[in-house]
């Protein structure tokens, strides 16, 4: 069977068809054989010799296998490789659509013949009234229309499990490294950080290991294995089975590091995704500084930032409950710390929708013990206005039961819950309760987004899951009464608000207040700011509170001015003052460079003063986002200190197709193959191109959703033709899928073709190679632009009355397209 490379290229033939679009008044248009007879007397010259029979047969194309876009009930379902055959009953070409494929699109099984083989072609109009196919041979697209009563209802953004791809076997490594050096008078500070996510995919099983490695010149090396597990999707439950070391969900109880079994709902498998809240870390750096972010005692992110205000939004939380502890280490060694509140937002669920979380195993990372723990939580949408949730935690000497509800009202999502705990420490049994009220709401009329407002109060006998486990663990080697010695949360109030004004101005406030049992400490954290976007730039004011090296509270106020400049550059100036009498003035210039803006840079100057000292610093940073990795570097110097840092982020992937280096892969990725298409840009990624081997690593695909993968051919090698520039993939979570673009490499040659009698070939005549693939069409005055695969060979054309002629050609790969070659097409009859 012949595989047709590109039927869409037949542009000249379409012009001829337009010229012939005035048939006899009695042109046949029967239901069985839609044949049109054209009057050739309207043609002139050698056009009368043109074989126009193919235009009289409707949508006839040669039998073969084609890449066809399928649109089912006005929804694009993707591109499929389908066999196309001529129907002898009506002389029409039609793709072969199987029963299995129709069921995948949502056609009800009872509406289709039950005894038909999955691979057999189905004429849907014979079984479902008013259903039909419409095949467009020019666009190679098939429109399938089926009455709604015969179709299962799926939301538009839903991809059924039958389309979820487990991908190909692969070994993968995601890495994020940063090294930092500073010298301040006679002391040096050196540290390095590397986060790795190692994995192996085999079938539907995946292995993952996340490890954090850090080193500094004072404490040496530290290796912390955060997670190490195997997992598999359980499609029928819309859940994932996880075996090994991982973290429990933090929706209803504290997140705990557990070694055991977890069976957890994955909302991304459902038709409508439930997106969770993730905080933005905002702060101020006085120099090229290291920002370290911890959650539940684990370092989850470390990066270097330039002087001035910073925002970090791409934080991969280890769990969805647990404050983020942020440490900013300046070039001179000074440290400031603050906490970003991070609690799960109340989850309103649709009526009938539910999610569960089952965990059982041994608790990890306690100092003295490893108790068994079992936990189950369940949430369900009881109605459009009401969501119920409940949970139970059982461990050695500890139990906790939680029940609550979320009201989805016009005022916002209001959550109320209560938790009762029993904690036995030595011979003491402590009982207590914790009550929480939470609220979130987006006010569309005013642009106010209350991301989270919450208040929790706990009685003196209440221990959270983490507090209970830690208190029992410490009691193994301590005789003190934990009721009077163990510090734990008493009350906590927090709020996160963002307010926009006319899309040009915004205000934000993040604040929390915490009190503790058995401690006089009152922890107050806040960040607030205002930003105004103007036509020429922006202005902003912010205030925040952190803690210094001596654990003293320090409030800082900052004013920022930014001016947009030509070429994407920007100039900014900041002034800041804190309650310890320190003042800082900064000016900086930043921008992008390179043809595709892969390079970014920042040049800055800082002046720090207080009542006793004055310090002037100059510095800069540069970042490069490449297709193989992303690299960044910073440096600064003043009379007392020097600073230098280097960071790199990327991935390594090994499959049967080869070893690939690329950007950080994210959740799911794809190996894209397009032979000979070096230089083609792979979308929707930025900076990813097909390499000389014909491959590219495409990162950050959305799991369980239809991802449209496209090739931009502007920078692609000449002489290469794509059969299609778009493909689709639906990867599972963590999968590496294979996406193949079929290409045809050919040498473009320009001919002037005449017959043996000296006349040029008729306008619009198809010219084919030895394998009957169409390589071009005769244009005006016998000219032909052919794309041939071989440096030499024979081409042929079919004329009127089924006569044919042939001509030979010979060229070389670097022949210029605009070199006109003379050819004589000799009759082969």
Secondary structure, 3 states (H helix, E strand, C coil): CCCCCCHHHCHHHHHHHHHCCCCCCCCCCCCCCCCCCCCHHHCCHHHHHCCCHHHHCCCCCCCEEEEEEEEECCEEEEEEEEEEEEECCCCEEEECCEHHHHHHHCECHHHCCCCCCCCCECCHHHCCCCCEEEEECCCCEEEEECCHHHECCCCCCCCCHHHCECCCCEEEEEEEEEEEEEEECCEEEEEEEEEEEEEEEECCEEEEEEEEEEEECCCEEEEEEEEEEEEEEEHHHCEEEEEEEEECCCCCCCCCEEEEEEEEECHHHCCCCCCCCCCCEEEEECCCEEEEEEECCEEEEEEEECCEEEEECCCCCCCCCCCEEEEEECCCCCEEEEEECCCCCCCCCCCCCEEEEEEEEEECCCCCCCCEEEEEEEEEECCCCEEEEEEEEEECCEEEEEEEEEEEECCEEEEEEEEEEEEEECCEEEEEEEEEEEEEEEECCCCEEEEEEEEEEECCCCCCHHHHHHHHHHHCCCCCCHHHHCCEEEEEEEEEEEEEECCCEEEEEEEEEEEEECCCCEEEEEEEEEEEECCCEEEEEEEEEEECCCCCEEEEEEEEEEEECHHHCEEEEEEEEECCCCEEEEEEEEEEECCCCCEEEEEEEEEEECCCCEEEEEEEEEEEECCCEEEEEEEEECCCEEEEEEEEEEEEEEECCEEEEECCCCCEEEEEECCCCCCCEEECCCCCECCCCCEEEEEEECCCCCEEEEEECCCCCCCEEECCCEEEECECCCCEEEEECCEEECEEEEEEEEECCCCECCCCCEEECCCCCEEEEECHHHEEEEEECCCEEEEEEECHHHCEEEEEEECCCCCCCCCEEEEEEEECC
